[in-house]
Amino acid sequence: MDIKKENKVKKLFIPEEGLVLETGKLYLGRTVEFTGTNKYVPMLEGRSSIGRLGLFIHVTAGFGDVGFQGFWTLEIFCVQPIKIYPGVEICQIYYHCIEGEYDEYCSGKYQNNEGVQPSLLYKDFEN
């Protein structure tokens, strides 16, 4: 993968009978809920019951931005093969109060997204 280039992704859907996630791969998922906040810092955490099975749902991106509106893209990784099913609650979002001055999220890269968002870091290098 090259951070200065758009990287290809493959769409997967979780069938009713479940999908086995393999180790050594990063999967991107998406929350069912579209969230937004203008006065709080959103945070996302995995459910402990899910983590105890070796399934991690946000490898690095637990904090959101004040002013972000959209679906959360989940960075899903497992330490052993695990079968997952659609509709199972795997994470929770909570909000922290802000004190003092702050700037709202204004980047257009991820705002008001529709689906799973792969890395758009390469756009930072465009002229």
N, CA, C and O atoms as a MOPAC input file, in Angstrom:
PM7 MOZYME 1SCF
protein

 N      0.83900 1    -1.17100 1     0.00000 1
 C      0.00000 1     0.00000 1     0.00000 1
 C      0.89000 1     1.24200 1     0.00000 1
 O      1.99700 1     1.22800 1     0.53800 1
 N      0.39700 1     2.29300 1    -0.60000 1
 C      1.14200 1     3.54800 1    -0.72100 1
 C      0.24600 1     4.66900 1    -0.20400 1
 O     -0.84600 1     4.87500 1    -0.73500 1
 N      0.68700 1     5.39900 1     0.82600 1
 C     -0.16500 1     6.42900 1     1.41800 1
 C     -0.38900 1     7.62600 1     0.50600 1
 O     -1.28400 1     8.43200 1     0.76300 1
 N      0.40000 1     7.76000 1    -0.54800 1
 C      0.21800 1     8.86200 1    -1.47800 1
 C     -0.69100 1     8.50300 1    -2.64600 1
 O     -0.93100 1     9.33200 1    -3.52400 1
 N     -1.19700 1     7.27300 1    -2.66300 1
 C     -2.05800 1     6.81600 1    -3.75200 1
 C     -3.35500 1     6.24100 1    -3.19500 1
 O     -3.41000 1     5.76800 1    -2.06000 1
 N     -4.39500 1     6.29500 1    -4.02300 1
 C     -5.66100 1     5.67600 1    -3.64600 1
 C     -5.47100 1     4.15600 1    -3.67000 1
 O     -4.99800 1     3.60100 1    -4.66200 1
 N     -5.83800 1     3.49700 1    -2.58700 1
 C     -5.68300 1     2.04900 1    -2.50700 1
 C     -7.02700 1     1.37700 1    -2.75800 1
 O     -8.06800 1     1.84800 1    -2.30000 1
 N     -6.98700 1     0.29300 1    -3.47700 1
 C     -8.20400 1    -0.43500 1    -3.83400 1
 C     -8.74000 1    -1.19000 1    -2.62100 1
 O     -7.97500 1    -1.67400 1    -1.78600 1
 N    -10.04300 1    -1.27900 1    -2.54000 1
 C    -10.70400 1    -2.05500 1    -1.49400 1
 C    -11.72200 1    -2.97600 1    -2.14700 1
 O    -12.19200 1    -2.72000 1    -3.25500 1
 N    -12.05200 1    -4.04400 1    -1.44700 1
 C    -13.02900 1    -5.01200 1    -1.93900 1
 C    -14.21700 1    -5.00100 1    -0.98600 1
 O    -14.03700 1    -5.12300 1     0.22600 1
 N    -15.42700 1    -4.85700 1    -1.51500 1
 C    -16.62500 1    -4.84300 1    -0.67400 1
 C    -17.02500 1    -6.25900 1    -0.29500 1
 O    -17.06300 1    -7.16100 1    -1.13200 1
 N    -17.32100 1    -6.43200 1     0.98800 1
 C    -17.84400 1    -7.69100 1     1.50300 1
 C    -19.15500 1    -7.39800 1     2.20800 1
 O    -19.32600 1    -6.32600 1     2.78800 1
 N    -20.06700 1    -8.33200 1     2.16100 1
 C    -21.30900 1    -8.21900 1     2.90300 1
 C    -21.40900 1    -9.40700 1     3.84200 1
 O    -21.02000 1   -10.52000 1     3.48500 1
 N    -21.91800 1    -9.18100 1     5.02000 1
 C    -22.05200 1   -10.26300 1     5.99800 1
 C    -23.39400 1   -10.94700 1     5.76500 1
 O    -24.43900 1   -10.34200 1     6.00400 1
 N    -23.38400 1   -12.19100 1     5.30600 1
 C    -24.64800 1   -12.89700 1     5.07900 1
 C    -25.28300 1   -13.33300 1     6.41000 1
 O    -24.60800 1   -13.37400 1     7.43800 1
 N    -26.54000 1   -13.64500 1     6.38200 1
 C    -27.26300 1   -14.07200 1     7.59600 1
 C    -26.59100 1   -15.25400 1     8.28500 1
 O    -26.62100 1   -15.35500 1     9.51200 1
 N    -25.98300 1   -16.15400 1     7.50300 1
 C    -25.32000 1   -17.32200 1     8.08900 1
 C    -23.94800 1   -16.99200 1     8.67200 1
 O    -23.28200 1   -17.86600 1     9.22700 1
 N    -23.52500 1   -15.73600 1     8.54800 1
 C    -22.27600 1   -15.29100 1     9.15100 1
 C    -21.11700 1   -15.27500 1     8.16800 1
 O    -21.20300 1   -15.80600 1     7.06000 1
 N    -20.03200 1   -14.65100 1     8.60600 1
 C    -18.82400 1   -14.51900 1     7.80900 1
 C    -17.63800 1   -14.72000 1     8.73400 1
 O    -17.55900 1   -14.10000 1     9.79500 1
 N    -16.70900 1   -15.59000 1     8.33200 1
 C    -15.51500 1   -15.82200 1     9.13900 1
 C    -14.45700 1   -14.79800 1     8.74800 1
 O    -14.06000 1   -14.70900 1     7.58600 1
 N    -14.00500 1   -14.02500 1     9.73800 1
 C    -12.92000 1   -13.07200 1     9.52200 1
 C    -11.60200 1   -13.79600 1     9.75200 1
 O    -11.47300 1   -14.58800 1    10.68600 1
 N    -10.63100 1   -13.52200 1     8.89800 1
 C     -9.32600 1   -14.15800 1     8.98600 1
 C     -8.34900 1   -13.25900 1     9.72800 1
 O     -8.48100 1   -12.03600 1     9.72000 1
 N     -7.37300 1   -13.87800 1    10.36600 1
 C     -6.31800 1   -13.10500 1    11.02200 1
 C     -5.38300 1   -12.52300 1     9.96600 1
 O     -5.33200 1   -12.99600 1     8.83100 1
 N     -4.64900 1   -11.49100 1    10.36100 1
 C     -3.67200 1   -10.90000 1     9.47000 1
 C     -4.25800 1    -9.98900 1     8.40500 1
 O     -3.53900 1    -9.54200 1     7.51200 1
 N     -5.56300 1    -9.70300 1     8.48600 1
 C     -6.21100 1    -8.81400 1     7.52400 1
 C     -6.92200 1    -7.70500 1     8.28600 1
 O     -7.43800 1    -7.92000 1     9.38300 1
 N     -6.94300 1    -6.54400 1     7.70500 1
 C     -7.71100 1    -5.44000 1     8.26400 1
 C     -9.00700 1    -5.33200 1     7.47900 1
 O     -8.99700 1    -5.23900 1     6.25200 1
 N    -10.11200 1    -5.34400 1     8.19300 1
 C    -11.42800 1    -5.17900 1     7.58700 1
 C    -11.96400 1    -3.81300 1     7.98300 1
 O    -11.78200 1    -3.37500 1     9.11900 1
 N    -12.62000 1    -3.14700 1     7.05600 1
 C    -13.28200 1    -1.89000 1     7.36800 1
 C    -14.78100 1    -2.14000 1     7.40500 1
 O    -15.34500 1    -2.74300 1     6.49100 1
 N    -15.40600 1    -1.68000 1     8.44800 1
 C    -16.85000 1    -1.80600 1     8.59100 1
 C    -17.45100 1    -0.43500 1     8.77800 1
 O    -16.74600 1     0.57300 1     8.73100 1
 N    -18.75400 1    -0.39400 1     8.99100 1
 C    -19.44600 1     0.87900 1     9.16500 1
 C    -20.54500 1     0.73600 1    10.20600 1
 O    -21.22200 1    -0.29000 1    10.27600 1
 N    -20.71100 1     1.77200 1    11.00900 1
 C    -21.81300 1     1.74300 1    11.96700 1
 C    -23.14000 1     1.83300 1    11.22600 1
 O    -23.20600 1     2.36500 1    10.11800 1
 N    -24.18500 1     1.31600 1    11.83800 1
 C    -25.53400 1     1.44500 1    11.29500 1
 C    -26.01200 1     2.88100 1    11.47000 1
 O    -26.74400 1     3.41100 1    10.63400 1
 N    -25.58700 1     3.50200 1    12.56900 1
 C    -26.05400 1     4.83500 1    12.93300 1
 C    -25.24800 1     5.93900 1    12.25000 1
 O    -24.02100 1     5.87200 1    12.16800 1
 N    -25.95200 1     6.94200 1    11.76600 1
 C    -25.35500 1     8.18100 1    11.27500 1
 C    -25.35500 1     9.11900 1    12.47800 1
 O    -26.41300 1     9.39100 1    13.04600 1
 N    -24.19100 1     9.61200 1    12.87100 1
 C    -24.11300 1    10.46700 1    14.05600 1
 C    -23.58100 1    11.84500 1    13.69100 1
 O    -22.98200 1    12.04300 1    12.63300 1
 N    -23.81200 1    12.78200 1    14.58500 1
 C    -23.29000 1    14.12100 1    14.39200 1
 C    -23.32200 1    14.88400 1    15.69700 1
 O    -24.22200 1    14.69000 1    16.51400 1
 N    -22.36000 1    15.73500 1    15.89300 1
 C    -22.31300 1    16.56700 1    17.07700 1
 C    -21.56600 1    17.85200 1    16.76700 1
 O    -20.60600 1    17.85600 1    15.99600 1
 N    -22.01300 1    18.93500 1    17.37100 1
 C    -21.33700 1    20.21300 1    17.19700 1
 C    -20.76000 1    20.74100 1    18.50000 1
 O    -20.04200 1    21.74000 1    18.48800 1
 N    -21.05200 1    20.10200 1    19.61200 1
 C    -20.61100 1    20.64000 1    20.89800 1
 C    -19.90700 1    19.61900 1    21.78000 1
 O    -19.54500 1    19.93200 1    22.91400 1
 N    -19.70600 1    18.40700 1    21.28200 1
 C    -19.10300 1    17.35000 1    22.08300 1
 C    -18.04900 1    16.60800 1    21.27100 1
 O    -18.07500 1    16.61000 1    20.04000 1
 N    -17.11700 1    15.97100 1    21.98900 1
 C    -16.12200 1    15.11600 1    21.35000 1
 C    -16.67400 1    13.68700 1    21.37400 1
 O    -16.84800 1    13.11900 1    22.45200 1
 N    -16.95300 1    13.09700 1    20.20700 1
 C    -17.44700 1    11.71700 1    20.19300 1
 C    -16.29000 1    10.72400 1    20.30600 1
 O    -15.19600 1    10.95700 1    19.79000 1
 N    -16.55600 1     9.62200 1    20.98800 1
 C    -15.57300 1     8.54300 1    21.10800 1
 C    -16.26800 1     7.21300 1    20.85400 1
 O    -17.44400 1     7.03900 1    21.17400 1
 N    -15.53400 1     6.29100 1    20.28200 1
 C    -16.06000 1     4.97700 1    19.97200 1
 C    -15.21000 1     3.93000 1    20.66700 1
 O    -13.98100 1     3.97700 1    20.61200 1
 N    -15.85700 1     3.00200 1    21.30900 1
 C    -15.17200 1     1.89300 1    21.99000 1
 C    -15.83700 1     0.58700 1    21.61400 1
 O    -17.04600 1     0.53500 1    21.39100 1
 N    -15.05000 1    -0.45700 1    21.54500 1
 C    -15.59400 1    -1.78000 1    21.31500 1
 C    -16.23800 1    -2.32600 1    22.57200 1
 O    -15.86500 1    -1.94500 1    23.68100 1
 N    -17.19000 1    -3.20400 1    22.40900 1
 C    -17.79900 1    -3.88400 1    23.55800 1
 C    -16.79200 1    -4.86500 1    24.13600 1
 O    -16.07500 1    -5.53900 1    23.39600 1
 N    -16.74000 1    -4.94300 1    25.45800 1
 C    -15.77200 1    -5.83500 1    26.09200 1
 C    -16.02700 1    -7.29700 1    25.73200 1
 O    -15.08000 1    -8.07300 1    25.60300 1
 N    -17.28400 1    -7.67900 1    25.56800 1
 C    -17.60100 1    -9.06900 1    25.18700 1
 C    -17.02300 1    -9.41400 1    23.82500 1
 O    -16.63800 1   -10.55800 1    23.58200 1
 N    -16.96300 1    -8.44000 1    22.94400 1
 C    -16.37800 1    -8.64200 1    21.60700 1
 C    -14.85500 1    -8.71300 1    21.70400 1
 O    -14.22600 1    -9.56900 1    21.08300 1
 N    -14.27000 1    -7.80600 1    22.49000 1
 C    -12.81500 1    -7.80100 1    22.67400 1
 C    -12.31100 1    -9.08100 1    23.31400 1
 O    -11.21400 1    -9.54300 1    23.00000 1
 N    -13.09700 1    -9.65300 1    24.20300 1
 C    -12.69600 1   -10.90100 1    24.87200 1
 C    -12.68100 1   -12.09800 1    23.92900 1
 O    -12.12400 1   -13.14800 1    24.24700 1
 N    -13.29800 1   -11.92600 1    22.77300 1
 C    -13.23900 1   -12.96500 1    21.73800 1
 C    -12.06800 1   -12.73600 1    20.78000 1
 O    -11.83200 1   -13.53400 1    19.87300 1
 N    -11.34000 1   -11.63600 1    20.99200 1
 C    -10.19900 1   -11.32800 1    20.13500 1
 C    -10.55300 1   -10.52100 1    18.91000 1
 O     -9.80000 1   -10.50500 1    17.93600 1
 N    -11.70100 1    -9.84400 1    18.94400 1
 C    -12.12700 1    -9.00900 1    17.82600 1
 C    -12.01400 1    -7.54700 1    18.24700 1
 O    -12.66500 1    -7.11800 1    19.20000 1
 N    -11.19000 1    -6.78900 1    17.53900 1
 C    -10.97000 1    -5.38600 1    17.84600 1
 C    -11.61700 1    -4.55400 1    16.75200 1
 O    -11.38400 1    -4.80400 1    15.57000 1
 N    -12.42100 1    -3.57700 1    17.12200 1
 C    -13.21700 1    -2.87000 1    16.12500 1
 C    -12.70800 1    -1.46900 1    15.80000 1
 O    -13.20200 1    -0.84900 1    14.85900 1
 N    -11.75800 1    -0.96400 1    16.53300 1
 C    -11.12200 1     0.29300 1    16.13500 1
 C     -9.66600 1     0.22700 1    16.56600 1
 O     -9.33700 1     0.42800 1    17.73600 1
 N     -8.82200 1    -0.05000 1    15.62500 1
 C     -7.41200 1    -0.25600 1    15.90500 1
 C     -6.75900 1     1.04400 1    16.35900 1
 O     -5.97500 1     1.03300 1    17.30800 1
 N     -7.06000 1     2.16300 1    15.70400 1
 C     -6.40300 1     3.43300 1    16.05900 1
 C     -7.33700 1     4.61600 1    16.18100 1
 O     -6.92500 1     5.64800 1    16.71100 1
 N     -8.55400 1     4.52600 1    15.72800 1
 C     -9.37800 1     5.73000 1    15.57800 1
 C    -10.57500 1     5.76100 1    16.52100 1
 O    -11.71800 1     5.66700 1    16.07500 1
 N    -10.32300 1     5.88900 1    17.80800 1
 C    -11.41200 1     5.92600 1    18.77600 1
 C    -12.01500 1     7.29600 1    18.98700 1
 O    -13.16000 1     7.40800 1    19.42700 1
 N    -11.25500 1     8.35100 1    18.67600 1
 C    -11.76700 1     9.70900 1    18.83900 1
 C    -12.40400 1    10.19800 1    17.55000 1
 O    -11.91000 1     9.92300 1    16.45700 1
 N    -13.49600 1    10.91900 1    17.68500 1
 C    -14.09500 1    11.60300 1    16.54600 1
 C    -13.76200 1    13.08300 1    16.63200 1
 O    -13.07600 1    13.51900 1    17.55700 1
 N    -14.24100 1    13.84000 1    15.68500 1
 C    -13.99600 1    15.27700 1    15.65600 1
 C    -15.28000 1    16.02300 1    15.98500 1
 O    -16.36700 1    15.62000 1    15.57100 1
 N    -15.14700 1    17.11200 1    16.73100 1
 C    -16.28500 1    17.98100 1    16.99000 1
 C    -16.75200 1    18.52700 1    15.65100 1
 O    -15.95600 1    19.09500 1    14.90500 1
 N    -18.01900 1    18.36500 1    15.33900 1
 C    -18.55400 1    18.82000 1    14.06100 1
 C    -18.64500 1    17.74200 1    13.00200 1
 O    -19.21000 1    17.98200 1    11.93500 1
 N    -18.09500 1    16.53400 1    13.26900 1
 C    -18.19600 1    15.44900 1    12.28900 1
 C    -19.64100 1    14.98600 1    12.19100 1
 O    -20.32900 1    14.85300 1    13.20300 1
 N    -20.09200 1    14.74500 1    10.98300 1
 C    -21.41800 1    14.19900 1    10.70600 1
 C    -21.22500 1    13.01900 1     9.76400 1
 O    -20.67400 1    13.18100 1     8.67500 1
 N    -21.66800 1    11.84500 1    10.16600 1
 C    -21.54600 1    10.70800 1     9.26300 1
 C    -21.57200 1     9.37900 1     9.98000 1
 O    -21.84300 1     9.30200 1    11.17900 1
 N    -21.28500 1     8.33400 1     9.22500 1
 C    -21.15800 1     6.98500 1     9.76600 1
 C    -19.71200 1     6.79900 1    10.21000 1
 O    -18.80000 1     7.35000 1     9.59300 1
 N    -19.49800 1     6.04700 1    11.24900 1
 C    -18.13700 1     5.74400 1    11.69900 1
 C    -17.61800 1     4.56300 1    10.90700 1
 O    -18.29700 1     3.54400 1    10.78100 1
 N    -16.41700 1     4.69600 1    10.37600 1
 C    -15.76100 1     3.56200 1     9.74700 1
 C    -14.98100 1     2.83000 1    10.82400 1
 O    -14.19600 1     3.43500 1    11.55300 1
 N    -15.19900 1     1.53700 1    10.92200 1
 C    -14.56500 1     0.70400 1    11.94100 1
 C    -13.35200 1     0.00500 1    11.33900 1
 O    -13.41000 1    -0.51200 1    10.22400 1
 N    -12.27100 1    -0.00500 1    12.07600 1
 C    -11.05500 1    -0.72100 1    11.67200 1
 C    -11.06600 1    -2.04600 1    12.42000 1
 O    -10.71700 1    -2.09500 1    13.60000 1
 N    -11.45700 1    -3.10100 1    11.75600 1
 C    -11.72500 1    -4.38600 1    12.40000 1
 C    -10.55600 1    -5.34300 1    12.17000 1
 O    -10.09800 1    -5.54100 1    11.04400 1
 N    -10.09700 1    -5.91900 1    13.25700 1
 C     -8.96400 1    -6.84900 1    13.21800 1
 C     -9.21800 1    -7.94300 1    14.24500 1
 O     -9.72500 1    -7.65800 1    15.33000 1
 N     -8.87700 1    -9.19000 1    13.92600 1
 C     -9.07500 1   -10.27300 1    14.88400 1
 C     -7.75800 1   -11.02500 1    15.11100 1
 O     -6.93100 1   -11.14800 1    14.20700 1
 N     -7.58800 1   -11.51800 1    16.32300 1
 C     -6.36200 1   -12.24200 1    16.66600 1
 C     -6.48300 1   -13.74000 1    16.40700 1
 O     -5.48900 1   -14.46500 1    16.44800 1
 N     -7.68700 1   -14.19500 1    16.14200 1
 C     -7.94200 1   -15.57800 1    15.75000 1
 C     -9.15200 1   -15.55600 1    14.83100 1
 O     -9.95200 1   -14.62500 1    14.91800 1
 N     -9.32000 1   -16.53200 1    13.96200 1
 C    -10.49700 1   -16.52000 1    13.09500 1
 C    -11.76900 1   -16.45100 1    13.95000 1
 O    -11.87100 1   -17.11500 1    14.98200 1
 N    -12.71800 1   -15.65400 1    13.51300 1
 C    -13.95700 1   -15.48200 1    14.26500 1
 C    -15.11100 1   -15.29700 1    13.28800 1
 O    -14.98900 1   -14.58900 1    12.28900 1
 N    -16.22700 1   -15.94300 1    13.59000 1
 C    -17.41300 1   -15.82100 1    12.75000 1
 C    -18.27900 1   -14.69600 1    13.29800 1
 O    -18.63600 1   -14.69000 1    14.47600 1
 N    -18.61400 1   -13.74300 1    12.42700 1
 C    -19.45700 1   -12.62300 1    12.81700 1
 C    -20.79000 1   -12.69300 1    12.07100 1
 O    -20.91800 1   -13.37300 1    11.05300 1
 N    -21.77500 1   -11.97200 1    12.60400 1
 C    -23.12600 1   -11.99000 1    12.05000 1
 C    -23.64200 1   -10.56500 1    11.89700 1
 O    -23.23800 1    -9.67700 1    12.64800 1
 N    -24.52900 1   -10.33800 1    10.93200 1
 C    -25.07400 1    -8.98200 1    10.76300 1
 C    -25.96200 1    -8.60000 1    11.94800 1
 O    -26.62200 1    -9.45000 1    12.54600 1
 N    -25.96500 1    -7.32100 1    12.27200 1
 C    -26.86200 1    -6.80700 1    13.30000 1
 C    -26.39100 1    -6.94700 1    14.73400 1
 O    -27.08400 1    -6.50200 1    15.64900 1
 N    -25.22700 1    -7.55500 1    14.95900 1
 C    -24.72200 1    -7.71400 1    16.32300 1
 C    -24.06200 1    -6.39800 1    16.75000 1
 O    -23.24800 1    -5.84100 1    16.01400 1
 N    -24.41200 1    -5.91200 1    17.92900 1
 C    -23.81800 1    -4.67600 1    18.43300 1
 C    -22.38700 1    -4.96700 1    18.87300 1
 O    -22.15200 1    -5.79300 1    19.75500 1
 N    -21.43200 1    -4.27700 1    18.24400 1
 C    -20.01700 1    -4.54900 1    18.53800 1
 C    -19.29400 1    -3.35700 1    19.13900 1
 O    -18.14700 1    -3.48300 1    19.56700 1
 N    -19.95000 1    -2.19300 1    19.17800 1
 C    -19.28100 1    -1.01000 1    19.72000 1
 C    -20.29200 1    -0.06500 1    20.33800 1
 O    -21.50300 1    -0.26200 1    20.23900 1
 N    -19.76700 1     0.95900 1    20.97200 1
 C    -20.60600 1     1.98200 1    21.58400 1
 C    -19.96700 1     3.34200 1    21.35100 1
 O    -18.74300 1     3.46400 1    21.30700 1
 N    -20.80100 1     4.35800 1    21.20300 1
 C    -20.32600 1     5.72400 1    21.00500 1
 C    -20.75300 1     6.53700 1    22.21000 1
 O    -21.90000 1     6.45500 1    22.64900 1
 N    -19.83500 1     7.31800 1    22.74200 1
 C    -20.17100 1     8.20400 1    23.85100 1
 C    -19.53900 1     9.56400 1    23.60200 1
 O    -18.67500 1     9.70700 1    22.73600 1
 N    -19.97000 1    10.55700 1    24.35800 1
 C    -19.60000 1    11.94400 1    24.08100 1
 C    -19.00200 1    12.60700 1    25.31100 1
 O    -19.45500 1    12.38900 1    26.43500 1
 N    -17.97100 1    13.42700 1    25.07900 1
 C    -17.31900 1    14.19200 1    26.14400 1
 C    -17.59900 1    15.67500 1    25.94300 1
 O    -17.61800 1    16.16800 1    24.81500 1
 N    -17.81400 1    16.37300 1    27.04300 1
 C    -18.00000 1    17.82400 1    27.00500 1
 C    -16.67800 1    18.50700 1    26.67100 1
 O    -15.60100 1    17.98200 1    26.95200 1
 N    -16.78000 1    19.67600 1    26.07000 1
 C    -15.60600 1    20.47400 1    25.71300 1
 C    -15.60200 1    21.72400 1    26.58600 1
 O    -16.64400 1    22.33800 1    26.81700 1
 N    -14.44500 1    22.08200 1    27.05500 1
 C    -14.28700 1    23.33300 1    27.78100 1
 C    -13.36600 1    24.24000 1    26.99300 1
 O    -12.35700 1    23.78300 1    26.45700 1
 N    -13.69500 1    25.50900 1    26.91700 1
 C    -12.84400 1    26.46100 1    26.21500 1
 C    -13.13900 1    26.53100 1    24.73100 1
 O    -14.13000 1    25.99200 1    24.23900 1
 N    -12.25200 1    27.20900 1    24.04200 1
 C    -12.39000 1    27.41600 1    22.59900 1
 C    -12.04200 1    26.13500 1    21.83800 1
 O    -11.20400 1    25.35300 1    22.28800 1
 N    -12.67700 1    25.92100 1    20.69900 1
 C    -12.37900 1    24.77500 1    19.85100 1
 C    -12.77100 1    25.07800 1    18.41900 1
 O    -13.58900 1    25.96200 1    18.16600 1
 N    -12.20000 1    24.35800 1    17.50200 1
 C    -12.54700 1    24.45900 1    16.09100 1
 C    -13.34000 1    23.23000 1    15.70900 1
 O    -13.00000 1    22.11600 1    16.10800 1
 N    -14.40100 1    23.42600 1    14.93300 1
 C    -15.17500 1    22.28900 1    14.44700 1
 C    -14.47300 1    21.64600 1    13.26500 1
 O    -13.73500 1    22.30000 1    12.52900 1
 N    -14.71300 1    20.36400 1    13.09700 1
 C    -14.18900 1    19.59500 1    11.96800 1
 C    -14.65500 1    20.25500 1    10.67800 1
 O    -15.84500 1    20.52200 1    10.51200 1
 N    -13.73500 1    20.51600 1     9.77500 1
 C    -14.12200 1    21.17700 1     8.52500 1
 C    -13.56900 1    20.47300 1     7.28600 1
 O    -13.79500 1    20.94000 1     6.17000 1
 N    -12.86200 1    19.37900 1     7.45000 1
 C    -12.33400 1    18.64000 1     6.30700 1
 C    -13.48800 1    18.00300 1     5.53700 1
 O    -14.42100 1    17.47000 1     6.13800 1
 N    -13.42600 1    18.05800 1     4.24500 1
 C    -14.46500 1    17.44200 1     3.43100 1
 C    -14.19800 1    15.98100 1     3.11200 1
 O    -15.01700 1    15.33000 1     2.46300 1
 N    -13.05300 1    15.45400 1     3.56200 1
 C    -12.67600 1    14.08600 1     3.17800 1
 C    -13.68300 1    13.04700 1     3.65600 1
 O    -14.04300 1    12.14300 1     2.90200 1
 N    -14.13500 1    13.16400 1     4.88200 1
 C    -14.97200 1    12.10300 1     5.44500 1
 C    -16.36900 1    12.58900 1     5.85600 1
 O    -17.21200 1    11.78200 1     6.24700 1
 N    -16.61200 1    13.87800 1     5.77000 1
 C    -17.87100 1    14.45500 1     6.23500 1
 C    -19.06000 1    13.95100 1     5.42300 1
 O    -18.97700 1    13.83800 1     4.20000 1
 N    -20.16400 1    13.64900 1     6.10400 1
 C    -21.41900 1    13.19700 1     5.48700 1
 C    -21.22900 1    11.98700 1     4.58200 1
 O    -21.84000 1    11.90000 1     3.51700 1
 N    -20.38500 1    11.05800 1     5.00500 1
 C    -20.11900 1     9.86500 1     4.20100 1
 C    -21.35400 1     8.97800 1     4.11700 1
 O    -22.26400 1     9.08400 1     4.93900 1
 N    -21.37400 1     8.12200 1     3.13800 1
 C    -22.49200 1     7.20300 1     2.92200 1
 C    -22.14300 1     5.77200 1     3.31200 1
 O    -22.96700 1     5.05700 1     3.88200 1
 N    -20.93800 1     5.36900 1     3.00700 1
 C    -20.56000 1     3.98300 1     3.23700 1
 C    -19.24500 1     3.88500 1     3.97000 1
 O    -18.78900 1     4.84800 1     4.58600 1
 N    -18.63900 1     2.72000 1     3.90000 1
 C    -17.32800 1     2.50900 1     4.50600 1
 C    -16.33300 1     3.42500 1     3.81300 1
 O    -16.31300 1     3.52200 1     2.58600 1
 N    -15.51900 1     4.08800 1     4.59900 1
 C    -14.54900 1     5.03300 1     4.04800 1
 C    -13.13900 1     4.46500 1     4.14800 1
 O    -12.59000 1     4.37500 1     5.24700 1
 N    -12.54300 1     4.08100 1     3.02100 1
 C    -11.13200 1     3.69000 1     3.08400 1
 C    -10.29400 1     4.93100 1     3.35600 1
 O    -10.81900 1     6.04500 1     3.33600 1
 N     -9.03600 1     4.76300 1     3.60200 1
 C     -8.15800 1     5.89800 1     3.86200 1
 C     -8.16200 1     6.86400 1     2.68200 1
 O     -8.00100 1     6.46100 1     1.53000 1
 N     -8.34700 1     8.12700 1     2.98600 1
 C     -8.26400 1     9.17800 1     1.97800 1
 C     -7.03900 1    10.06000 1     2.22300 1
 O     -6.99400 1    11.21200 1     1.79400 1
 N     -6.05000 1     9.50200 1     2.91700 1
 C     -4.83600 1    10.22900 1     3.23600 1
 C     -4.14200 1    10.76800 1     1.98500 1
 O     -3.53400 1    11.83800 1     2.01500 1
 N     -4.23800 1    10.03200 1     0.90400 1
 C     -3.58300 1    10.44900 1    -0.34300 1
 C     -4.04100 1    11.84000 1    -0.79100 1
 O     -3.29800 1    12.53800 1    -1.48100 1
 N     -5.24200 1    12.24500 1    -0.41300 1
 C     -5.74500 1    13.56900 1    -0.80500 1
 C     -4.94400 1    14.69200 1    -0.15800 1
 O     -4.92300 1    15.81000 1    -0.67300 1
 N     -4.29200 1    14.41300 1     0.95300 1
 C     -3.43800 1    15.41700 1     1.60500 1
 C     -2.22700 1    15.77900 1     0.75000 1
 O     -1.60600 1    16.82100 1     0.96400 1
 N     -1.89200 1    14.93500 1    -0.20400 1
 C     -0.72000 1    15.14700 1    -1.04900 1
 C     -1.05800 1    15.75600 1    -2.39600 1
 O     -0.16500 1    16.07000 1    -3.18400 1
 N     -2.37300 1    15.92700 1    -2.66900 1
 C     -2.79100 1    16.50400 1    -3.94700 1
 C     -2.54600 1    18.00100 1    -3.93200 1
 O     -2.62500 1    18.64700 1    -2.88700 1
 N     -2.25000 1    18.53900 1    -5.09000 1
 C     -1.99900 1    19.99400 1    -5.19600 1
 C     -3.28400 1    20.74200 1    -5.38700 1
 O     -3.27500 1    21.96800 1    -5.49500 1

